[in-house]
């Protein structure tokens, strides 16, 4: 599956260290944005981001 890359200035969604949804304009030069993209923490929609958070919480609960 091809990785989605936001357009310059376009809004993308990610989650922070508290597993809260964040929305931010994409700036391909900003190093933290590139890191988010590389680990898969870069979503087109808030709904997609929330689904990823749900999956992560489930995994953490199972491992705990």
PDB file of N, CA, C and O in Angstrom:
ATOM      1  N   UNK A   1       0.835  -1.175   0.000  1.00  0.00           N
ATOM      2  CA  UNK A   1       0.000   0.000   0.000  1.00  0.00           C
ATOM      3  C   UNK A   1       0.885   1.245   0.000  1.00  0.00           C
ATOM      4  O   UNK A   1       1.830   1.348   0.781  1.00  0.00           O
ATOM      5  N   UNK A   2       0.566   2.183  -0.881  1.00  0.00           N
ATOM      6  CA  UNK A   2       1.349   3.409  -0.984  1.00  0.00           C
ATOM      7  C   UNK A   2       1.046   4.332   0.195  1.00  0.00           C
ATOM      8  O   UNK A   2      -0.112   4.527   0.567  1.00  0.00           O
ATOM      9  N   UNK A   3       2.094   4.888   0.768  1.00  0.00           N
ATOM     10  CA  UNK A   3       1.965   5.782   1.914  1.00  0.00           C
ATOM     11  C   UNK A   3       1.380   7.122   1.461  1.00  0.00           C
ATOM     12  O   UNK A   3       1.846   7.716   0.489  1.00  0.00           O
ATOM     13  N   UNK A   4       0.350   7.593   2.181  1.00  0.00           N
ATOM     14  CA  UNK A   4      -0.250   8.893   1.883  1.00  0.00           C
ATOM     15  C   UNK A   4       0.639   9.991   2.442  1.00  0.00           C
ATOM     16  O   UNK A   4       1.063   9.936   3.596  1.00  0.00           O
ATOM     17  N   UNK A   5       0.916  10.988   1.612  1.00  0.00           N
ATOM     18  CA  UNK A   5       1.704  12.141   2.035  1.00  0.00           C
ATOM     19  C   UNK A   5       0.835  13.379   1.844  1.00  0.00           C
ATOM     20  O   UNK A   5       0.372  13.638   0.734  1.00  0.00           O
ATOM     21  N   UNK A   6       0.608  14.145   2.904  1.00  0.00           N
ATOM     22  CA  UNK A   6      -0.223  15.344   2.777  1.00  0.00           C
ATOM     23  C   UNK A   6       0.395  16.354   1.816  1.00  0.00           C
ATOM     24  O   UNK A   6       1.611  16.392   1.630  1.00  0.00           O
ATOM     25  N   UNK A   7      -0.459  17.167   1.213  1.00  0.00           N
ATOM     26  CA  UNK A   7       0.028  18.257   0.371  1.00  0.00           C
ATOM     27  C   UNK A   7       0.555  19.379   1.252  1.00  0.00           C
ATOM     28  O   UNK A   7       0.103  19.557   2.383  1.00  0.00           O
ATOM     29  N   UNK A   8       1.494  20.117   0.738  1.00  0.00           N
ATOM     30  CA  UNK A   8       2.085  21.240   1.471  1.00  0.00           C
ATOM     31  C   UNK A   8       0.979  22.160   1.973  1.00  0.00           C
ATOM     32  O   UNK A   8       0.162  22.638   1.187  1.00  0.00           O
ATOM     33  N   UNK A   9       0.951  22.408   3.272  1.00  0.00           N
ATOM     34  CA  UNK A   9      -0.046  23.272   3.885  1.00  0.00           C
ATOM     35  C   UNK A   9      -1.360  22.581   4.201  1.00  0.00           C
ATOM     36  O   UNK A   9      -2.214  23.154   4.877  1.00  0.00           O
ATOM     37  N   UNK A  10      -1.535  21.341   3.713  1.00  0.00           N
ATOM     38  CA  UNK A  10      -2.760  20.600   3.981  1.00  0.00           C
ATOM     39  C   UNK A  10      -2.793  20.077   5.408  1.00  0.00           C
ATOM     40  O   UNK A  10      -1.749  19.843   6.017  1.00  0.00           O
ATOM     41  N   UNK A  11      -3.980  19.898   5.930  1.00  0.00           N
ATOM     42  CA  UNK A  11      -4.138  19.414   7.306  1.00  0.00           C
ATOM     43  C   UNK A  11      -3.992  17.892   7.342  1.00  0.00           C
ATOM     44  O   UNK A  11      -4.517  17.186   6.481  1.00  0.00           O
ATOM     45  N   UNK A  12      -3.282  17.406   8.339  1.00  0.00           N
ATOM     46  CA  UNK A  12      -3.200  15.975   8.596  1.00  0.00           C
ATOM     47  C   UNK A  12      -3.475  15.757  10.076  1.00  0.00           C
ATOM     48  O   UNK A  12      -3.411  16.692  10.874  1.00  0.00           O
ATOM     49  N   UNK A  13      -3.778  14.525  10.433  1.00  0.00           N
ATOM     50  CA  UNK A  13      -4.078  14.162  11.816  1.00  0.00           C
ATOM     51  C   UNK A  13      -3.031  13.174  12.308  1.00  0.00           C
ATOM     52  O   UNK A  13      -2.530  12.345  11.549  1.00  0.00           O
ATOM     53  N   UNK A  14      -2.715  13.278  13.579  1.00  0.00           N
ATOM     54  CA  UNK A  14      -1.787  12.360  14.228  1.00  0.00           C
ATOM     55  C   UNK A  14      -2.190  12.268  15.689  1.00  0.00           C
ATOM     56  O   UNK A  14      -3.084  12.987  16.136  1.00  0.00           O
ATOM     57  N   UNK A  15      -1.537  11.388  16.432  1.00  0.00           N
ATOM     58  CA  UNK A  15      -1.803  11.329  17.863  1.00  0.00           C
ATOM     59  C   UNK A  15      -0.524  11.657  18.612  1.00  0.00           C
ATOM     60  O   UNK A  15       0.586  11.408  18.142  1.00  0.00           O
ATOM     61  N   UNK A  16      -0.720  12.225  19.794  1.00  0.00           N
ATOM     62  CA  UNK A  16       0.429  12.624  20.603  1.00  0.00           C
ATOM     63  C   UNK A  16       0.768  11.539  21.625  1.00  0.00           C
ATOM     64  O   UNK A  16       0.219  10.439  21.576  1.00  0.00           O
ATOM     65  N   UNK A  17       1.670  11.855  22.544  1.00  0.00           N
ATOM     66  CA  UNK A  17       2.132  10.878  23.534  1.00  0.00           C
ATOM     67  C   UNK A  17       1.052  10.489  24.534  1.00  0.00           C
ATOM     68  O   UNK A  17       1.210   9.516  25.271  1.00  0.00           O
ATOM     69  N   UNK A  18      -0.045  11.243  24.564  1.00  0.00           N
ATOM     70  CA  UNK A  18      -1.173  10.921  25.444  1.00  0.00           C
ATOM     71  C   UNK A  18      -2.291  10.198  24.677  1.00  0.00           C
ATOM     72  O   UNK A  18      -3.380   9.978  25.209  1.00  0.00           O
ATOM     73  N   UNK A  19      -2.006   9.838  23.433  1.00  0.00           N
ATOM     74  CA  UNK A  19      -2.970   9.216  22.526  1.00  0.00           C
ATOM     75  C   UNK A  19      -4.192  10.099  22.312  1.00  0.00           C
ATOM     76  O   UNK A  19      -5.329   9.627  22.270  1.00  0.00           O
ATOM     77  N   UNK A  20      -3.923  11.398  22.177  1.00  0.00           N
ATOM     78  CA  UNK A  20      -4.941  12.384  21.839  1.00  0.00           C
ATOM     79  C   UNK A  20      -4.735  12.806  20.390  1.00  0.00           C
ATOM     80  O   UNK A  20      -3.601  12.898  19.919  1.00  0.00           O
ATOM     81  N   UNK A  21      -5.827  13.059  19.689  1.00  0.00           N
ATOM     82  CA  UNK A  21      -5.759  13.452  18.286  1.00  0.00           C
ATOM     83  C   UNK A  21      -5.272  14.895  18.162  1.00  0.00           C
ATOM     84  O   UNK A  21      -5.705  15.778  18.902  1.00  0.00           O
ATOM     85  N   UNK A  22      -4.376  15.110  17.225  1.00  0.00           N
ATOM     86  CA  UNK A  22      -3.874  16.447  16.904  1.00  0.00           C
ATOM     87  C   UNK A  22      -4.090  16.692  15.409  1.00  0.00           C
ATOM     88  O   UNK A  22      -4.000  15.762  14.607  1.00  0.00           O
ATOM     89  N   UNK A  23      -4.369  17.910  15.045  1.00  0.00           N
ATOM     90  CA  UNK A  23      -4.462  18.311  13.637  1.00  0.00           C
ATOM     91  C   UNK A  23      -3.411  19.388  13.415  1.00  0.00           C
ATOM     92  O   UNK A  23      -3.233  20.277  14.248  1.00  0.00           O
ATOM     93  N   UNK A  24      -2.722  19.303  12.296  1.00  0.00           N
ATOM     94  CA  UNK A  24      -1.622  20.214  12.043  1.00  0.00           C
ATOM     95  C   UNK A  24      -1.495  20.433  10.541  1.00  0.00           C
ATOM     96  O   UNK A  24      -1.801  19.526   9.767  1.00  0.00           O
ATOM     97  N   UNK A  25      -1.053  21.610  10.108  1.00  0.00           N
ATOM     98  CA  UNK A  25      -0.772  21.786   8.683  1.00  0.00           C
ATOM     99  C   UNK A  25       0.553  21.104   8.340  1.00  0.00           C
ATOM    100  O   UNK A  25       1.516  21.181   9.103  1.00  0.00           O
ATOM    101  N   UNK A  26       0.590  20.449   7.203  1.00  0.00           N
ATOM    102  CA  UNK A  26       1.788  19.726   6.781  1.00  0.00           C
ATOM    103  C   UNK A  26       2.845  20.684   6.265  1.00  0.00           C
ATOM    104  O   UNK A  26       2.570  21.570   5.455  1.00  0.00           O
ATOM    105  N   UNK A  27       4.059  20.486   6.751  1.00  0.00           N
ATOM    106  CA  UNK A  27       5.226  21.209   6.276  1.00  0.00           C
ATOM    107  C   UNK A  27       6.298  20.146   6.103  1.00  0.00           C
ATOM    108  O   UNK A  27       6.945  19.766   7.079  1.00  0.00           O
ATOM    109  N   UNK A  28       6.497  19.670   4.912  1.00  0.00           N
ATOM    110  CA  UNK A  28       7.405  18.575   4.638  1.00  0.00           C
ATOM    111  C   UNK A  28       8.837  18.799   5.085  1.00  0.00           C
ATOM    112  O   UNK A  28       9.637  17.863   5.088  1.00  0.00           O
ATOM    113  N   UNK A  29       9.173  20.028   5.463  1.00  0.00           N
ATOM    114  CA  UNK A  29      10.534  20.321   5.901  1.00  0.00           C
ATOM    115  C   UNK A  29      10.705  20.147   7.407  1.00  0.00           C
ATOM    116  O   UNK A  29      11.829  20.040   7.899  1.00  0.00           O
ATOM    117  N   UNK A  30       9.604  20.118   8.132  1.00  0.00           N
ATOM    118  CA  UNK A  30       9.648  20.039   9.587  1.00  0.00           C
ATOM    119  C   UNK A  30       9.953  18.599   9.985  1.00  0.00           C
ATOM    120  O   UNK A  30       9.178  17.697   9.668  1.00  0.00           O
ATOM    121  N   UNK A  31      11.062  18.371  10.670  1.00  0.00           N
ATOM    122  CA  UNK A  31      11.548  17.012  10.924  1.00  0.00           C
ATOM    123  C   UNK A  31      10.565  16.143  11.690  1.00  0.00           C
ATOM    124  O   UNK A  31      10.497  14.939  11.441  1.00  0.00           O
ATOM    125  N   UNK A  32       9.796  16.716  12.619  1.00  0.00           N
ATOM    126  CA  UNK A  32       8.853  15.874  13.362  1.00  0.00           C
ATOM    127  C   UNK A  32       7.735  15.380  12.451  1.00  0.00           C
ATOM    128  O   UNK A  32       7.215  14.285  12.666  1.00  0.00           O
ATOM    129  N   UNK A  33       7.353  16.153  11.446  1.00  0.00           N
ATOM    130  CA  UNK A  33       6.348  15.703  10.490  1.00  0.00           C
ATOM    131  C   UNK A  33       6.862  14.499   9.701  1.00  0.00           C
ATOM    132  O   UNK A  33       6.120  13.544   9.474  1.00  0.00           O
ATOM    133  N   UNK A  34       8.105  14.539   9.290  1.00  0.00           N
ATOM    134  CA  UNK A  34       8.702  13.424   8.549  1.00  0.00           C
ATOM    135  C   UNK A  34       8.756  12.184   9.430  1.00  0.00           C
ATOM    136  O   UNK A  34       8.484  11.081   8.956  1.00  0.00           O
ATOM    137  N   UNK A  35       9.103  12.347  10.706  1.00  0.00           N
ATOM    138  CA  UNK A  35       9.126  11.205  11.638  1.00  0.00           C
ATOM    139  C   UNK A  35       7.732  10.610  11.790  1.00  0.00           C
ATOM    140  O   UNK A  35       7.582   9.388  11.801  1.00  0.00           O
ATOM    141  N   UNK A  36       6.715  11.451  11.906  1.00  0.00           N
ATOM    142  CA  UNK A  36       5.332  10.957  12.009  1.00  0.00           C
ATOM    143  C   UNK A  36       4.968  10.134  10.782  1.00  0.00           C
ATOM    144  O   UNK A  36       4.368   9.065  10.901  1.00  0.00           O
ATOM    145  N   UNK A  37       5.326  10.624   9.620  1.00  0.00           N
ATOM    146  CA  UNK A  37       5.042   9.916   8.380  1.00  0.00           C
ATOM    147  C   UNK A  37       5.755   8.568   8.358  1.00  0.00           C
ATOM    148  O   UNK A  37       5.165   7.558   7.973  1.00  0.00           O
ATOM    149  N   UNK A  38       7.002   8.548   8.763  1.00  0.00           N
ATOM    150  CA  UNK A  38       7.794   7.316   8.722  1.00  0.00           C
ATOM    151  C   UNK A  38       7.291   6.232   9.663  1.00  0.00           C
ATOM    152  O   UNK A  38       7.471   5.048   9.376  1.00  0.00           O
ATOM    153  N   UNK A  39       6.664   6.600  10.786  1.00  0.00           N
ATOM    154  CA  UNK A  39       6.152   5.577  11.706  1.00  0.00           C
ATOM    155  C   UNK A  39       4.672   5.285  11.484  1.00  0.00           C
ATOM    156  O   UNK A  39       4.091   4.467  12.197  1.00  0.00           O
ATOM    157  N   UNK A  40       4.055   5.947  10.503  1.00  0.00           N
ATOM    158  CA  UNK A  40       2.655   5.689  10.201  1.00  0.00           C
ATOM    159  C   UNK A  40       1.679   6.489  11.039  1.00  0.00           C
ATOM    160  O   UNK A  40       0.498   6.149  11.091  1.00  0.00           O
ATOM    161  N   UNK A  41       2.132   7.528  11.687  1.00  0.00           N
ATOM    162  CA  UNK A  41       1.274   8.368  12.523  1.00  0.00           C
ATOM    163  C   UNK A  41       0.918   9.641  11.754  1.00  0.00           C
ATOM    164  O   UNK A  41       1.200  10.754  12.198  1.00  0.00           O
ATOM    165  N   UNK A  42       0.300   9.453  10.606  1.00  0.00           N
ATOM    166  CA  UNK A  42      -0.071  10.558   9.726  1.00  0.00           C
ATOM    167  C   UNK A  42      -1.327  10.115   8.978  1.00  0.00           C
ATOM    168  O   UNK A  42      -1.264   9.221   8.134  1.00  0.00           O
ATOM    169  N   UNK A  43      -2.461  10.735   9.283  1.00  0.00           N
ATOM    170  CA  UNK A  43      -3.749  10.276   8.775  1.00  0.00           C
ATOM    171  C   UNK A  43      -4.482  11.370   8.016  1.00  0.00           C
ATOM    172  O   UNK A  43      -4.346  12.556   8.319  1.00  0.00           O
ATOM    173  N   UNK A  44      -5.265  10.951   7.020  1.00  0.00           N
ATOM    174  CA  UNK A  44      -6.078  11.889   6.231  1.00  0.00           C
ATOM    175  C   UNK A  44      -7.223  12.468   7.046  1.00  0.00           C
ATOM    176  O   UNK A  44      -7.570  13.639   6.893  1.00  0.00           O
ATOM    177  N   UNK A  45      -7.812  11.647   7.916  1.00  0.00           N
ATOM    178  CA  UNK A  45      -9.006  12.070   8.653  1.00  0.00           C
ATOM    179  C   UNK A  45      -8.857  11.819  10.148  1.00  0.00           C
ATOM    180  O   UNK A  45      -8.058  10.992  10.586  1.00  0.00           O
ATOM    181  N   UNK A  46      -9.645  12.553  10.912  1.00  0.00           N
ATOM    182  CA  UNK A  46      -9.683  12.354  12.359  1.00  0.00           C
ATOM    183  C   UNK A  46     -10.198  10.953  12.666  1.00  0.00           C
ATOM    184  O   UNK A  46      -9.730  10.309  13.605  1.00  0.00           O
ATOM    185  N   UNK A  47     -11.158  10.480  11.879  1.00  0.00           N
ATOM    186  CA  UNK A  47     -11.722   9.144  12.087  1.00  0.00           C
ATOM    187  C   UNK A  47     -10.645   8.060  11.949  1.00  0.00           C
ATOM    188  O   UNK A  47     -10.599   7.131  12.755  1.00  0.00           O
ATOM    189  N   UNK A  48      -9.785   8.170  10.939  1.00  0.00           N
ATOM    190  CA  UNK A  48      -8.697   7.200  10.756  1.00  0.00           C
ATOM    191  C   UNK A  48      -7.741   7.239  11.937  1.00  0.00           C
ATOM    192  O   UNK A  48      -7.275   6.197  12.399  1.00  0.00           O
ATOM    193  N   UNK A  49      -7.450   8.428  12.423  1.00  0.00           N
ATOM    194  CA  UNK A  49      -6.546   8.584  13.559  1.00  0.00           C
ATOM    195  C   UNK A  49      -7.155   7.951  14.808  1.00  0.00           C
ATOM    196  O   UNK A  49      -6.463   7.257  15.553  1.00  0.00           O
ATOM    197  N   UNK A  50      -8.443   8.187  15.039  1.00  0.00           N
ATOM    198  CA  UNK A  50      -9.125   7.614  16.202  1.00  0.00           C
ATOM    199  C   UNK A  50      -9.133   6.091  16.146  1.00  0.00           C
ATOM    200  O   UNK A  50      -9.000   5.433  17.178  1.00  0.00           O
ATOM    201  N   UNK A  51      -9.286   5.532  14.962  1.00  0.00           N
ATOM    202  CA  UNK A  51      -9.265   4.075  14.802  1.00  0.00           C
ATOM    203  C   UNK A  51      -7.880   3.527  15.157  1.00  0.00           C
ATOM    204  O   UNK A  51      -7.773   2.487  15.808  1.00  0.00           O
ATOM    205  N   UNK A  52      -6.834   4.213  14.739  1.00  0.00           N
ATOM    206  CA  UNK A  52      -5.471   3.782  15.082  1.00  0.00           C
ATOM    207  C   UNK A  52      -5.257   3.842  16.594  1.00  0.00           C
ATOM    208  O   UNK A  52      -4.642   2.943  17.168  1.00  0.00           O
ATOM    209  N   UNK A  53      -5.755   4.883  17.231  1.00  0.00           N
ATOM    210  CA  UNK A  53      -5.635   5.007  18.682  1.00  0.00           C
ATOM    211  C   UNK A  53      -6.350   3.855  19.370  1.00  0.00           C
ATOM    212  O   UNK A  53      -5.823   3.276  20.320  1.00  0.00           O
ATOM    213  N   UNK A  54      -7.536   3.522  18.901  1.00  0.00           N
ATOM    214  CA  UNK A  54      -8.299   2.420  19.475  1.00  0.00           C
ATOM    215  C   UNK A  54      -7.511   1.120  19.387  1.00  0.00           C
ATOM    216  O   UNK A  54      -7.469   0.355  20.350  1.00  0.00           O
ATOM    217  N   UNK A  55      -6.888   0.863  18.242  1.00  0.00           N
ATOM    218  CA  UNK A  55      -6.087  -0.352  18.056  1.00  0.00           C
ATOM    219  C   UNK A  55      -4.881  -0.369  18.989  1.00  0.00           C
ATOM    220  O   UNK A  55      -4.561  -1.401  19.579  1.00  0.00           O
ATOM    221  N   UNK A  56      -4.227   0.756  19.119  1.00  0.00           N
ATOM    222  CA  UNK A  56      -3.058   0.846  20.004  1.00  0.00           C
ATOM    223  C   UNK A  56      -3.458   0.593  21.449  1.00  0.00           C
ATOM    224  O   UNK A  56      -2.772  -0.142  22.160  1.00  0.00           O
ATOM    225  N   UNK A  57      -4.553   1.188  21.889  1.00  0.00           N
ATOM    226  CA  UNK A  57      -5.017   0.983  23.262  1.00  0.00           C
ATOM    227  C   UNK A  57      -5.362  -0.482  23.504  1.00  0.00           C
ATOM    228  O   UNK A  57      -5.097  -1.018  24.581  1.00  0.00           O
ATOM    229  N   UNK A  58      -5.949  -1.126  22.507  1.00  0.00           N
ATOM    230  CA  UNK A  58      -6.290  -2.546  22.635  1.00  0.00           C
ATOM    231  C   UNK A  58      -5.020  -3.387  22.804  1.00  0.00           C
ATOM    232  O   UNK A  58      -4.962  -4.270  23.660  1.00  0.00           O
ATOM    233  N   UNK A  59      -4.018  -3.107  21.991  1.00  0.00           N
ATOM    234  CA  UNK A  59      -2.757  -3.836  22.077  1.00  0.00           C
ATOM    235  C   UNK A  59      -2.104  -3.618  23.435  1.00  0.00           C
ATOM    236  O   UNK A  59      -1.629  -4.569  24.055  1.00  0.00           O
ATOM    237  N   UNK A  60      -2.078  -2.378  23.898  1.00  0.00           N
ATOM    238  CA  UNK A  60      -1.460  -2.075  25.187  1.00  0.00           C
ATOM    239  C   UNK A  60      -2.206  -2.753  26.331  1.00  0.00           C
ATOM    240  O   UNK A  60      -1.586  -3.220  27.286  1.00  0.00           O
ATOM    241  N   UNK A  61      -3.510  -2.809  26.241  1.00  0.00           N
ATOM    242  CA  UNK A  61      -4.309  -3.458  27.275  1.00  0.00           C
ATOM    243  C   UNK A  61      -4.014  -4.962  27.311  1.00  0.00           C
ATOM    244  O   UNK A  61      -3.914  -5.552  28.387  1.00  0.00           O
ATOM    245  N   UNK A  62      -3.874  -5.582  26.127  1.00  0.00           N
ATOM    246  CA  UNK A  62      -3.572  -7.006  26.039  1.00  0.00           C
ATOM    247  C   UNK A  62      -2.183  -7.323  26.569  1.00  0.00           C
ATOM    248  O   UNK A  62      -1.971  -8.371  27.180  1.00  0.00           O
ATOM    249  N   UNK A  63      -1.242  -6.425  26.337  1.00  0.00           N
ATOM    250  CA  UNK A  63       0.146  -6.636  26.755  1.00  0.00           C
ATOM    251  C   UNK A  63       0.332  -6.364  28.250  1.00  0.00           C
ATOM    252  O   UNK A  63       1.235  -6.918  28.878  1.00  0.00           O
ATOM    253  N   UNK A  64      -0.520  -5.511  28.814  1.00  0.00           N
ATOM    254  CA  UNK A  64      -0.372  -5.070  30.197  1.00  0.00           C
ATOM    255  C   UNK A  64      -0.750  -6.112  31.158  1.00  0.00           C
ATOM    256  O   UNK A  64      -0.680  -5.891  32.367  1.00  0.00           O
TER     257      UNK A  64
END
